[in-house]
């Protein structure tokens, strides 16, 4: 008898949303991830890919809409892959991300926070002050496309605006399409990187070949007309250099609560959401509670986003980061903000030599950890088993690795997970930042 094939369409009730804002249901006992569904909705769906233990599907009709469903603001939502959750009411997005964090801590870390921190909010629209936009010449489209990739595709979405970019930058998409379409090198410009500072907007153009004099002149005219600064990046990020104008203000952002102005390069890492970052720094420093006379470590410190506010509170802080370019930037920022006497930076690879990093750091009363998505497992393992540091604030961009590392801190190093919560730095996407406070006896 021939094996009966599973139907490619069906009806299901969405039980929850996963970290990417995709609906989770069970159909005949098999997990089915249904894009476009919201918790509680009954939807018709079509399977687009079947795997051994789960199916991937897309909602074809919403049979019973949720009260949390809203009309996406962006005309390109569903095609452009830049956002995943515009159809979900903003506060519900936050609730989904909080649940993702709590479930990761319980399931992966086998830990539970003693209290849940209120979620950190920022601007919901026009917040994205850092972005990499793809640039692609498509003859059939009549020119160059500029934007994020299409959902589940390597193609560049054909958009003329973007609701999560600042309005002034969104309005540049069409002029950029026209500019690049007119250039000789139009098919050798794969990317433009956006960096919006407090006083200047920089566009870093990735150019695979040297620009012609005519193309450079077009870039200069564009800069004058739209009040931006062009940088060129012929190879890796270290090759980025200003093209025009040379007298633009430096890129920087402000942390006014701490009296700080922090400079950064257009290809250096900073948080994309300046408003939410201020709230994130306020929360992290409040939990850490630095006081004069303490010695505090800041691991994966970058260019000093947390290091300098810690020092501004009077503590001596040691920032450690793998990239020497970032520690050099941190040193310059400390000097510019009058904090050089309370701050020191060390360039050290925290992934390949965690024990060496802890040794170089020396004795600290408290610790702030803000690692990339891979987390800080080896650092957590290398910490002393008792005593100082007695307080750790862990800022994470990946709930799964935070939960994994929390298991080590709680079950091997004797810390309590006192509190945890999320920071919604990327509204309408599945990305979530988290903050957790760990303490143990002094």
Beta strands, then each sheet from edge to edge (+ up, - down):
strand 1: 9-13
strand 2: 16-17
strand 3: 23-27
strand 4: 30-35
strand 5: 42-50
strand 6: 54-64
strand 7: 115-116
strand 8: 130-138
strand 9: 143-147
strand 10: 191-196
strand 11: 201-206
strand 12: 229-233
strand 13: 241-244
strand 14: 252-255
strand 15: 260-263
strand 16: 295-299
strand 17: 316-321
strand 18: 343-347
strand 19: 366-369
strand 20: 391-396
strand 21: 416-423
strand 22: 433-439
sheet 1: 1+ 5- 6+ 4+ 3- 2+
sheet 2: 7+ 21+ 22- 20+ 19+ 16+ 17+ 18+
sheet 3: 9+ 8- 10+ 11- 12- 13+
sheet 4: 14+ 15-
end
